[in-house]
Amino acid sequence: MLRRTAGTLLALALVAAGTACAPKDDGRSTAEALAAALTAGNLEKLEFTTAAAEVQAAFDEATEGMAPLEPKVSVGEVSRTGGDAARATLNYTWDLPDTEQDWTYAAAAEMQRTDDPEKPWDIRWSAAVVEPSLQEGEKLSLDIAAPRRGNILAAGGAAIVKDRPVKVVGIDKAGLSAGRAEDSARALAAVVGIDAGEYAQTVAGYGPEAFVEAITLREAAYRELDQDALEAIKGATALSRSLPLAPTREFASAVLGSVREATAEDIEKSGGKVTRGELVGASGLQASFNDQLSGTPGLTISAVGTPAEEGAKAPSRELYATEPVDGTDVRTTLVPRLQSAAEKILADITSPSAIVAIRPSSGAVLAAANGPDSGGYNTAFLGRYAPGSTFKVATALALLRQGKTPESTVQCDPRFAADGRRFENADGYPAAYTGTITLTEAIAHSCNTAFVSQFGNLPQEQLAEAAGALGIGMEAEIGLEAYFGEVPRDETGTAHAASMIGQGRVQVSPLALAALMASVAKGEAVVPQLVEGHDEEARLPDVPELTGQEAGQLRTMMRAAVTDGYLASLADLPGEPVIGKTGTAEYGSGAPLKTHSWVIAAQGDLAVAVFVEDGDLGSVTGAPMVKQFLQAAAG
């Protein structure tokens, strides 16, 4: 008997000891699962004291006003509050857009132990699980106060892009049947000049009370619409708004860019920096400098209750707020009167075209204009074209570095064969300047054969180095994507011969040639600058630098192009002496070949490049345009 009792006691002691050593679920694993579910926004797989679907609906209603923000939730302390009850502290972090500040707080979730060993705790849901002060029937609401978007300024500090009045034209569907709304949409599309079928489909996709935008117009453009036709369209409405705009739709549009209201894609890509309703840069400087221009929105997070009666204002308690921080201005180097002058000159050009003007002393881009046929493309900065005879400036520099001078003689024959390919001078080349002529005369009258004939003496690498000394091929971050040209170093045979006169695979942009002209005028390589203060270090080609003596010799030869050559029409311009060079580059495969028309010129502290994709000789198409621009610059 004593032996049995002792054995029983021993067994009980072992059981007790085993129970004491076994790990107990204090509710932390359930709290961790809750925190993960709150972060993911999906609570339906958890166990609650009420139906999980009801909890999910309550959570969605409480937080939907915070979209697109989502919280990150972690577990702090888990403590027992009774024999079968526990409380988990939930640490919330809301990552607020476009700021290093976060909205953080601690909430709590009550848990109840169950008899199910696999699911030992149920969670007791309440609004306070979302935010500790939140009452049943309240929900979180996020209001955004937009900051003032910065302006884009001209060189003198005046605003080029600033808030200007616009009209948002659309259909207000309130009170319209589906059929009437479709009819109105099609009628409005016809008046404002947009696709009728597409707009009608958009209108149909909105709710019965929605206003559906068709187009946003400057006030002047709105006034040009048929107002009687608009008045006759049921639901047609024009709302007054303001948008950051340049003085005209065309003014430096490819450079300045545009803004739009943030799309869902913009918001998603921003990683929380962009909020709904915010304006974002869509192109040009507006996009490149969007962070600087846009500023930081102000946020107010409130707990909003249910109105006491229909039509009454919902009660609201502020939980957290930040003040908006206005964007800062971006100051460009553009001079509006020169930009306008360039655009006026290009207005009637029925081909992609551009004018770029640079101040040699500083590299400031004074004008960067694209013709209407560029179709919104930034031909001025991104166009890739053969420079034709303007490139003879680089070839002349390479010859100077071989020991030639402006007075050295070269042979200008009517034609020259290089490895079986025949090169000729342009139609109408003056016979008086054939045979043995000086290098200066070869530049002034643009003798192709004089330069091509040197291809056997001037290696391609030396030609590329001379172009690099004038800035061709530099890498520079000017605030917008820009192309600074390329001269292959490994051309041979006829390709090398073609490079001597800016054909073959030699390519430049109007900006690159304006920088070349500015470099000759200044006497050292000039790096263009478009945005003041944005002078990230440029990487110039690793070649011997342009010397003052070399630049002076180039200016002597380019002056002769004005006094005695194809740019004689510029000789009578008042002010400092004008220097320049024409260029005509053949392209395409037709008969006859089409030609790019180029002129580069400088007068005092102003360098300019004019380009027309499908033009005549540079002296025919480009020279009058350069003259107009220099006259406008002189006032």
C-alpha positions as CSV (number, residue, x, y, z in Angstrom):
1,M,0.0,0.0,0.0
2,L,2.7,2.4,0.9
3,R,4.6,1.4,-2.3
4,R,1.6,2.1,-4.5
5,T,1.0,5.5,-2.9
6,A,4.6,6.5,-3.4
7,G,4.4,5.5,-7.0
8,T,1.3,7.5,-7.6
9,L,2.8,10.6,-6.0
10,L,5.9,10.2,-8.1
11,A,3.8,9.9,-11.3
12,L,1.9,13.0,-10.4
13,A,5.1,14.9,-9.7
14,L,6.5,14.0,-13.1
15,V,3.3,15.1,-14.8
16,A,3.4,18.4,-12.9
17,A,7.1,18.9,-13.7
18,G,6.4,18.2,-17.4
19,T,3.6,20.7,-17.5
20,A,5.7,23.4,-15.9
21,C,8.5,22.9,-18.5
22,A,6.2,22.9,-21.5
23,P,6.1,26.3,-23.4
24,K,3.0,28.4,-22.9
25,D,1.3,30.5,-25.6
26,D,1.0,33.9,-24.0
27,G,-0.8,35.3,-27.1
28,R,2.3,36.8,-28.8
29,S,2.0,34.5,-31.9
30,T,-1.6,35.6,-32.3
31,A,-0.6,39.3,-31.9
32,E,2.1,38.9,-34.5
33,A,-0.4,37.4,-36.9
34,L,-2.7,40.3,-36.2
35,A,0.0,42.9,-36.8
36,A,1.0,41.2,-40.1
37,A,-2.7,41.1,-41.2
38,L,-3.2,44.8,-40.3
39,T,-0.1,45.7,-42.4
40,A,-1.4,43.6,-45.3
41,G,-5.0,44.9,-44.9
42,N,-6.4,41.4,-44.9
43,L,-7.9,40.1,-41.6
44,E,-10.2,37.4,-42.8
45,K,-7.9,34.5,-41.9
46,L,-7.7,35.4,-38.2
47,E,-9.9,34.3,-35.3
48,F,-12.1,37.0,-33.7
49,T,-14.8,36.9,-31.2
50,T,-17.1,38.1,-34.0
51,A,-17.2,37.0,-37.7
52,A,-14.0,37.7,-39.5
53,A,-15.9,39.1,-42.5
54,E,-17.6,41.7,-40.3
55,V,-14.2,42.7,-38.8
56,Q,-12.7,43.0,-42.3
57,A,-15.6,45.3,-43.3
58,A,-15.2,47.4,-40.2
59,F,-11.4,47.7,-40.8
60,D,-11.9,48.7,-44.4
61,E,-14.5,51.3,-43.5
62,A,-12.2,52.7,-40.8
63,T,-9.2,53.1,-43.0
64,E,-10.4,53.7,-46.5
65,G,-10.2,57.4,-46.0
66,M,-6.4,57.0,-45.6
67,A,-5.8,55.7,-49.2
68,P,-3.3,55.4,-50.7
69,L,-1.4,55.3,-47.3
70,E,-1.1,51.9,-45.5
71,P,0.2,51.3,-42.0
72,K,3.1,49.1,-40.9
73,V,2.2,47.4,-37.7
74,S,4.5,45.6,-35.2
75,V,3.9,44.1,-31.8
76,G,5.2,45.6,-28.6
77,E,4.4,44.2,-25.2
78,V,1.9,41.3,-24.7
79,S,0.6,41.1,-21.2
80,R,-1.9,39.1,-19.3
81,T,-4.9,41.1,-18.0
82,G,-6.7,38.1,-16.4
83,G,-6.8,34.4,-16.2
84,D,-7.9,34.0,-19.8
85,A,-7.3,37.4,-21.2
86,A,-4.3,39.3,-22.7
87,R,-3.6,42.6,-24.2
88,A,-1.2,43.2,-27.2
89,T,0.4,46.6,-27.8
90,L,0.3,47.4,-31.6
91,N,2.9,49.9,-32.8
92,Y,1.6,51.7,-35.9
93,T,3.8,53.6,-38.4
94,W,2.1,55.5,-41.3
95,D,4.8,56.5,-43.8
96,L,3.6,60.0,-44.8
97,P,4.3,61.1,-48.4
98,D,7.2,63.2,-49.5
99,T,8.6,63.7,-46.0
100,E,10.8,62.0,-43.5
101,Q,8.1,62.4,-40.8
102,D,5.9,59.4,-39.9
103,W,2.7,59.3,-38.0
104,T,3.3,56.8,-35.2
105,Y,1.2,55.7,-32.2
106,A,0.4,52.6,-30.1
107,A,-3.0,50.9,-30.1
108,A,-4.0,47.8,-28.3
109,A,-5.9,44.6,-29.1
110,E,-7.7,42.5,-26.4
111,M,-7.4,38.8,-26.8
112,Q,-9.5,35.9,-25.2
113,R,-8.1,32.4,-24.6
114,T,-9.9,29.5,-26.2
115,D,-10.0,25.8,-25.6
116,D,-8.6,25.1,-29.1
117,P,-4.9,24.2,-28.8
118,E,-4.3,25.1,-32.5
119,K,-6.0,28.5,-32.2
120,P,-5.5,29.3,-28.5
121,W,-6.6,33.0,-28.7
122,D,-9.5,34.9,-30.2
123,I,-9.1,38.6,-30.9
124,R,-11.7,41.1,-29.6
125,W,-12.2,43.6,-32.4
126,S,-12.9,47.3,-31.7
127,A,-12.2,50.6,-33.5
128,A,-9.5,51.2,-31.0
129,V,-7.4,48.5,-32.6
130,V,-6.9,50.9,-35.6
131,E,-6.3,54.0,-33.5
132,P,-6.5,54.2,-29.7
133,S,-9.0,57.1,-29.6
134,L,-11.2,55.9,-32.4
135,Q,-14.8,55.3,-31.4
136,E,-17.3,53.0,-33.0
137,G,-18.8,54.6,-36.0
138,E,-15.7,56.8,-36.6
139,K,-13.2,56.4,-39.4
140,L,-9.9,57.9,-40.3
141,S,-9.7,60.6,-43.0
142,L,-6.7,62.0,-44.8
143,D,-7.0,65.6,-46.1
144,I,-4.2,66.9,-48.3
145,A,-3.3,70.6,-48.5
146,A,-1.5,71.2,-51.8
147,P,1.6,73.4,-51.5
148,R,2.3,76.2,-54.0
149,R,4.2,74.8,-56.9
150,G,7.4,76.6,-57.6
151,N,7.7,78.7,-60.8
152,I,10.2,78.3,-63.6
153,L,12.0,81.6,-64.0
154,A,13.8,83.4,-66.8
155,A,17.4,84.5,-66.5
156,G,16.3,87.9,-65.1
157,G,14.2,86.3,-62.4
158,A,10.7,86.9,-63.9
159,A,8.4,83.9,-63.9
160,I,8.1,82.2,-67.2
161,V,5.9,79.4,-65.9
162,K,3.5,80.4,-63.2
163,D,-0.2,79.8,-62.3
164,R,-2.4,81.1,-65.1
165,P,-6.2,80.8,-65.5
166,V,-7.6,77.9,-67.5
167,K,-11.0,76.4,-68.3
168,V,-11.7,72.7,-67.6
169,V,-14.4,71.8,-70.2
170,G,-16.5,68.8,-69.7
171,I,-19.9,67.2,-69.2
172,D,-21.8,67.4,-65.9
173,K,-23.9,64.2,-65.9
174,A,-26.2,65.3,-63.1
175,G,-29.8,65.1,-64.3
176,L,-28.8,63.5,-67.7
177,S,-30.0,60.2,-68.9
178,A,-27.4,57.8,-70.3
179,G,-28.5,58.5,-73.9
180,R,-28.5,62.2,-73.4
181,A,-25.0,62.1,-71.7
182,E,-23.6,60.2,-74.7
183,D,-25.2,62.7,-77.2
184,S,-23.8,65.6,-75.2
185,A,-20.3,64.0,-75.0
186,R,-20.2,63.5,-78.7
187,A,-21.4,67.1,-79.4
188,L,-18.8,68.5,-77.0
189,A,-16.0,66.5,-78.5
190,A,-16.8,67.9,-81.9
191,V,-16.6,71.5,-80.5
192,V,-13.3,71.1,-78.7
193,G,-11.7,68.8,-81.3
194,I,-11.2,65.5,-79.5
195,D,-12.1,61.9,-80.4
196,A,-15.9,61.7,-80.0
197,G,-16.2,57.9,-79.5
198,E,-13.4,57.8,-76.9
199,Y,-14.8,60.7,-74.9
200,A,-18.4,59.3,-75.0
201,Q,-17.0,56.0,-73.7
202,T,-15.2,57.8,-70.9
203,V,-18.4,59.7,-69.9
204,A,-20.4,56.5,-69.9
205,G,-17.9,54.9,-67.5
206,Y,-18.5,57.6,-64.8
207,G,-21.3,57.7,-62.2
208,P,-24.6,59.5,-62.8
209,E,-23.5,62.6,-60.9
210,A,-20.0,62.9,-62.2
211,F,-18.3,65.8,-64.0
212,V,-16.2,64.3,-66.8
213,E,-13.3,66.4,-68.1
214,A,-13.0,66.7,-71.9
215,I,-10.1,69.2,-72.2
216,T,-8.3,71.9,-70.3
217,L,-7.8,75.1,-72.3
218,R,-6.1,78.4,-71.7
219,E,-8.8,81.1,-71.3
220,A,-7.9,82.6,-74.7
221,A,-8.3,79.3,-76.4
222,Y,-11.6,78.7,-74.6
223,R,-12.9,82.0,-75.8
224,E,-12.2,81.0,-79.4
225,L,-14.6,78.0,-79.1
226,D,-18.1,78.3,-80.6
227,Q,-19.8,79.6,-77.5
228,D,-23.3,79.2,-79.0
229,A,-22.6,75.6,-79.7
230,L,-21.4,75.0,-76.2
231,E,-24.5,76.7,-74.7
232,A,-26.7,74.3,-76.7
233,I,-25.1,71.2,-75.3
234,K,-26.9,69.8,-72.3
235,G,-24.5,69.4,-69.3
236,A,-21.6,71.2,-71.0
237,T,-19.7,73.0,-68.3
238,A,-16.5,75.0,-68.0
239,L,-14.8,75.2,-64.6
240,S,-12.3,77.9,-63.8
241,R,-9.0,76.6,-62.5
242,S,-5.3,77.6,-62.7
243,L,-2.3,75.6,-63.8
244,P,1.4,76.3,-64.0
245,L,1.8,77.5,-67.6
246,A,4.2,79.4,-69.9
247,P,3.0,82.6,-71.5
248,T,1.9,80.8,-74.6
249,R,1.4,77.1,-75.4
250,E,4.4,77.1,-77.8
251,F,6.9,79.0,-75.6
252,A,9.9,76.8,-75.0
253,S,7.4,73.9,-74.6
254,A,9.9,71.1,-75.2
255,V,12.3,72.6,-72.6
256,L,9.9,73.8,-70.0
257,G,7.6,70.8,-70.2
258,S,4.1,70.4,-68.8
259,V,2.3,69.2,-65.6
260,R,-0.6,67.0,-65.0
261,E,-2.6,65.7,-62.1
262,A,-1.0,62.6,-60.7
263,T,-2.3,59.4,-62.1
264,A,-2.6,56.1,-60.2
265,E,0.7,55.0,-61.9
266,D,2.4,58.2,-60.8
267,I,1.4,57.6,-57.2
268,E,2.5,54.0,-57.2
269,K,5.8,54.7,-58.8
270,S,6.6,57.5,-56.4
271,G,6.8,55.2,-53.4
272,G,4.5,57.4,-51.4
273,K,6.0,60.7,-52.4
274,V,3.0,61.7,-54.6
275,T,-0.5,62.0,-53.4
276,R,-3.9,62.0,-55.1
277,G,-4.8,65.4,-56.6
278,E,-1.1,66.5,-56.7
279,L,0.3,68.1,-59.8
280,V,3.4,66.4,-61.2
281,G,5.8,67.2,-64.0
282,A,5.0,65.3,-67.1
283,S,7.9,66.4,-69.3
284,G,10.8,68.9,-69.7
285,L,12.1,70.8,-66.7
286,Q,8.8,70.3,-65.0
287,A,9.6,66.6,-64.8
288,S,13.4,66.9,-64.2
289,F,12.9,69.3,-61.3
290,N,9.6,68.0,-60.0
291,D,10.8,67.3,-56.5
292,Q,12.1,70.9,-56.2
293,L,9.1,72.5,-57.8
294,S,6.4,70.4,-56.1
295,G,7.2,71.0,-52.5
296,T,5.6,68.9,-49.7
297,P,1.9,68.6,-49.2
298,G,0.3,69.4,-45.9
299,L,-1.6,66.6,-44.2
300,T,-4.4,66.5,-41.8
301,I,-5.5,63.1,-40.4
302,S,-8.8,63.2,-38.6
303,A,-11.3,60.9,-36.9
304,V,-14.6,61.5,-38.6
305,G,-17.9,60.4,-37.1
306,T,-21.4,59.9,-38.4
307,P,-23.6,63.1,-38.9
308,A,-26.3,63.5,-36.3
309,E,-28.9,63.9,-39.1
310,E,-29.0,63.7,-42.9
311,G,-27.3,66.7,-44.5
312,A,-25.5,67.7,-41.3
313,K,-21.7,68.1,-41.2
314,A,-19.9,65.0,-39.9
315,P,-18.2,65.6,-36.5
316,S,-14.4,65.5,-36.9
317,R,-11.4,65.4,-34.5
318,E,-7.9,66.2,-35.6
319,L,-5.4,63.4,-34.8
320,Y,-2.3,64.6,-36.7
321,A,-1.3,67.4,-39.0
322,T,1.6,68.8,-40.9
323,E,1.9,72.2,-42.7
324,P,2.5,72.3,-46.5
325,V,6.0,73.3,-47.6
326,D,5.9,75.3,-50.8
327,G,8.0,74.2,-53.8
328,T,11.0,76.3,-54.7
329,D,11.5,78.1,-58.0
330,V,13.8,76.8,-60.8
331,R,15.7,79.7,-62.5
332,T,16.7,79.1,-66.1
333,T,19.2,81.0,-68.2
334,L,16.5,81.6,-70.9
335,V,16.0,85.2,-72.1
336,P,12.3,85.4,-73.1
337,R,12.7,88.0,-75.8
338,L,15.4,85.9,-77.5
339,Q,13.3,82.7,-77.1
340,S,10.3,84.5,-78.6
341,A,12.4,85.8,-81.5
342,A,13.7,82.4,-82.3
343,E,10.2,80.9,-82.2
344,K,8.9,83.6,-84.4
345,I,11.6,82.9,-87.0
346,L,10.8,79.2,-86.9
347,A,7.0,79.6,-87.0
348,D,6.6,79.1,-90.8
349,I,9.3,76.4,-91.3
350,T,7.6,73.3,-92.6
351,S,10.2,70.9,-91.4
352,P,11.7,69.9,-88.0
353,S,13.9,72.8,-87.1
354,A,15.7,74.5,-84.2
355,I,17.6,77.6,-83.0
356,V,19.9,77.5,-80.0
357,A,21.7,80.6,-78.7
358,I,24.5,80.5,-76.0
359,R,26.4,83.2,-74.2
360,P,30.0,82.1,-74.7
361,S,31.4,83.8,-71.6
362,S,29.2,81.7,-69.3
363,G,27.7,78.9,-71.4
364,A,24.2,80.2,-70.5
365,V,21.6,78.9,-73.0
366,L,19.7,82.0,-73.9
367,A,17.2,80.4,-76.3
368,A,16.3,76.9,-77.2
369,A,13.5,76.9,-79.8
370,N,12.0,74.1,-81.8
371,G,9.9,74.7,-85.0
372,P,6.2,73.6,-85.1
373,D,7.1,70.7,-87.4
374,S,9.3,69.2,-84.7
375,G,5.9,68.0,-83.2
376,G,6.9,68.6,-79.6
377,Y,10.2,66.8,-79.9
378,N,13.2,68.6,-78.5
379,T,15.1,68.8,-81.8
380,A,17.3,71.6,-80.3
381,F,18.8,69.3,-77.7
382,L,18.2,65.7,-78.9
383,G,18.3,65.9,-82.7
384,R,21.1,63.8,-84.3
385,Y,22.2,65.0,-87.6
386,A,25.2,65.2,-89.9
387,P,26.6,68.7,-89.5
388,G,27.9,69.1,-93.1
389,S,30.3,71.9,-93.7
390,T,29.9,73.5,-90.3
391,F,32.2,70.6,-89.2
392,K,35.0,72.0,-91.4
393,V,35.7,74.3,-88.4
394,A,36.8,71.1,-86.5
395,T,38.7,69.9,-89.6
396,A,40.4,73.2,-89.9
397,L,41.5,73.0,-86.2
398,A,43.0,69.6,-86.8
399,L,44.9,71.0,-89.8
400,L,46.1,73.9,-87.8
401,R,47.5,71.4,-85.2
402,Q,49.4,69.8,-88.0
403,G,51.2,73.1,-88.7
404,K,49.0,74.8,-91.2
405,T,47.9,78.4,-90.8
406,P,45.0,80.4,-92.2
407,E,47.3,81.5,-95.0
408,S,48.4,77.9,-95.8
409,T,47.4,76.7,-99.3
410,V,45.2,73.8,-100.2
411,Q,44.0,72.5,-103.5
412,C,40.3,73.1,-104.4
413,D,39.4,71.1,-107.5
414,P,35.9,70.7,-108.9
415,R,36.0,67.1,-107.8
416,F,38.1,64.7,-105.8
417,A,38.1,60.9,-105.7
418,A,38.8,59.2,-102.3
419,D,39.2,55.4,-102.5
420,G,36.9,55.4,-105.5
421,R,34.2,57.7,-104.2
422,R,33.8,61.0,-105.9
423,F,33.3,64.2,-103.9
424,E,32.2,67.5,-105.4
425,N,31.6,71.1,-104.4
426,A,28.1,72.4,-104.0
427,D,26.2,73.7,-107.0
428,G,27.1,77.2,-107.8
429,Y,30.6,77.1,-106.1
430,P,32.5,80.1,-107.4
431,A,35.1,79.2,-110.0
432,A,37.3,82.0,-108.9
433,Y,38.1,80.0,-105.7
434,T,39.2,76.8,-107.4
435,G,42.7,75.6,-107.8
436,T,45.3,76.6,-105.2
437,I,43.5,78.7,-102.4
438,T,44.2,79.5,-98.8
439,L,42.7,77.6,-95.9
440,T,40.8,80.7,-95.0
441,E,39.3,80.9,-98.5
442,A,38.4,77.2,-98.2
443,I,36.4,77.9,-95.1
444,A,34.9,81.1,-96.4
445,H,33.7,79.5,-99.6
446,S,33.3,76.0,-98.2
447,C,35.4,74.0,-100.6
448,N,34.6,70.3,-100.1
449,T,37.4,69.0,-102.1
450,A,40.0,71.0,-100.4
451,F,39.2,69.3,-97.1
452,V,38.5,65.9,-98.4
453,S,41.8,65.9,-100.2
454,Q,43.5,66.1,-96.8
455,F,42.1,62.8,-95.6
456,G,45.3,60.9,-96.4
457,N,47.3,63.3,-94.3
458,L,44.9,63.7,-91.4
459,P,44.1,60.6,-89.4
460,Q,40.6,60.1,-88.2
461,E,41.7,60.1,-84.6
462,Q,43.2,63.6,-84.9
463,L,40.0,64.8,-86.5
464,A,37.9,63.4,-83.6
465,E,40.3,65.0,-81.1
466,A,39.9,68.4,-82.7
467,A,36.2,68.1,-82.6
468,G,36.4,67.1,-78.9
469,A,38.5,70.2,-78.2
470,L,35.5,72.2,-79.4
471,G,33.1,70.3,-77.1
472,I,31.7,67.7,-79.5
473,G,31.1,64.5,-77.6
474,M,31.1,66.0,-74.1
475,E,29.0,64.6,-71.3
476,A,27.1,67.3,-69.4
477,E,24.1,67.1,-67.1
478,I,22.2,70.4,-67.9
479,G,18.9,69.5,-66.3
480,L,17.4,67.9,-69.5
481,E,18.5,65.1,-71.7
482,A,20.9,66.4,-74.3
483,Y,23.0,65.0,-77.1
484,F,26.5,66.5,-77.7
485,G,27.5,64.7,-80.8
486,E,29.9,62.0,-81.8
487,V,32.8,61.6,-84.2
488,P,33.9,58.0,-84.7
489,R,37.7,57.5,-84.1
490,D,38.1,54.4,-86.3
491,E,36.8,55.5,-89.7
492,T,38.9,54.7,-92.8
493,G,38.7,55.1,-96.5
494,T,35.7,56.9,-97.9
495,A,34.0,57.0,-94.5
496,H,37.0,58.9,-93.2
497,A,37.0,61.2,-96.2
498,A,33.3,61.9,-95.7
499,S,34.0,62.8,-92.0
500,M,36.3,65.6,-93.1
501,I,33.2,67.5,-94.3
502,G,30.8,66.5,-91.6
503,Q,29.2,63.6,-93.4
504,G,29.2,59.8,-92.9
505,R,28.8,58.9,-89.2
506,V,29.6,62.3,-87.7
507,Q,26.5,63.5,-85.8
508,V,25.7,66.5,-83.7
509,S,22.7,68.3,-82.3
510,P,21.9,72.0,-82.7
511,L,22.9,72.4,-79.0
512,A,26.3,70.8,-79.7
513,L,27.0,73.1,-82.7
514,A,26.0,76.1,-80.7
515,A,28.5,75.0,-78.0
516,L,31.1,74.6,-80.7
517,M,30.5,78.1,-82.0
518,A,30.6,79.4,-78.4
519,S,33.9,77.6,-77.8
520,V,35.5,79.3,-80.9
521,A,34.2,82.7,-79.7
522,K,35.5,82.2,-76.1
523,G,38.7,80.5,-76.9
524,E,38.1,77.4,-74.8
525,A,35.5,74.6,-74.7
526,V,32.1,75.9,-73.4
527,V,29.8,73.7,-71.4
528,P,26.1,74.8,-71.9
529,Q,24.2,75.8,-68.8
530,L,20.4,75.8,-68.7
531,V,19.5,76.0,-65.0
532,E,21.3,78.4,-62.8
533,G,22.9,76.6,-59.9
534,H,22.6,73.3,-61.6
535,D,26.2,73.2,-62.9
536,E,27.1,69.5,-62.3
537,E,30.6,68.8,-63.5
538,A,30.8,68.1,-67.2
539,R,33.2,65.5,-68.7
540,L,34.9,67.0,-71.7
541,P,36.6,64.7,-74.2
542,D,40.0,63.6,-73.0
543,V,41.9,65.5,-75.8
544,P,44.3,68.4,-76.0
545,E,42.4,71.6,-75.1
546,L,41.6,74.4,-77.5
547,T,44.2,77.2,-77.2
548,G,43.6,80.9,-77.5
549,Q,45.9,81.0,-80.5
550,E,43.9,78.3,-82.2
551,A,40.6,79.9,-81.5
552,G,41.9,83.2,-82.9
553,Q,42.9,81.6,-86.1
554,L,39.5,79.9,-86.4
555,R,37.8,83.3,-85.8
556,T,39.9,84.8,-88.6
557,M,38.8,82.2,-91.1
558,M,35.2,82.3,-89.9
559,R,35.2,86.1,-90.2
560,A,36.2,85.6,-93.9
561,A,33.0,83.6,-94.4
562,V,31.1,86.8,-93.6
563,T,33.3,89.4,-95.3
564,D,34.0,87.3,-98.4
565,G,31.9,84.1,-98.4
566,Y,28.5,82.6,-98.1
567,L,27.5,84.7,-95.1
568,A,28.0,88.0,-96.8
569,S,24.4,89.0,-95.8
570,L,25.6,89.3,-92.2
571,A,28.4,91.7,-93.0
572,D,26.3,94.8,-92.7
573,L,24.9,94.0,-89.2
574,P,25.7,96.8,-86.7
575,G,27.8,96.1,-83.7
576,E,30.7,93.8,-83.2
577,P,32.0,91.7,-86.1
578,V,30.0,88.6,-87.0
579,I,31.8,85.3,-87.6
580,G,30.2,82.2,-88.8
581,K,30.0,79.1,-91.1
582,T,27.4,77.6,-93.3
583,G,26.7,73.9,-93.6
584,T,24.7,71.6,-95.9
585,A,24.5,67.9,-95.2
586,E,23.0,65.4,-97.7
587,Y,20.8,62.6,-96.4
588,G,18.3,60.1,-97.5
589,S,18.3,57.9,-100.6
590,G,16.2,59.9,-103.2
591,A,17.4,61.7,-106.3
592,P,18.4,64.3,-105.7
593,L,19.3,63.8,-102.0
594,K,17.6,65.9,-99.4
595,T,19.8,68.3,-97.4
596,H,20.0,69.5,-93.8
597,S,20.6,73.2,-93.6
598,W,22.9,74.6,-90.9
599,V,24.4,78.0,-90.0
600,I,26.5,78.8,-86.9
601,A,27.5,82.3,-86.1
602,A,28.7,84.5,-83.3
603,Q,28.6,88.2,-82.5
604,G,30.2,89.6,-79.4
605,D,29.0,87.4,-76.4
606,L,26.4,85.6,-78.4
607,A,26.7,82.3,-80.3
608,V,23.9,80.8,-82.3
609,A,23.2,77.6,-84.3
610,V,20.3,77.4,-86.8
611,F,19.1,74.1,-88.2
612,V,16.4,73.0,-90.7
613,E,16.1,69.3,-91.3
614,D,14.9,69.6,-94.9
615,G,16.3,72.8,-96.3
616,D,18.3,74.3,-99.0
617,L,22.0,75.3,-98.8
618,G,22.9,76.8,-95.5
619,S,23.5,80.1,-97.1
620,V,20.0,80.1,-98.6
621,T,17.9,78.7,-95.8
622,G,19.9,79.4,-92.6
623,A,21.6,82.7,-93.3
624,P,18.5,84.8,-93.4
625,M,17.3,83.1,-90.2
626,V,20.6,83.9,-88.4
627,K,20.4,87.5,-89.6
628,Q,16.9,87.9,-88.2
629,F,17.9,86.4,-84.9
630,L,21.0,88.6,-84.5
631,Q,19.0,91.7,-85.4
632,A,16.4,90.7,-82.8
633,A,19.2,90.2,-80.2
634,A,20.6,93.7,-81.0
635,G,17.1,95.2,-80.6
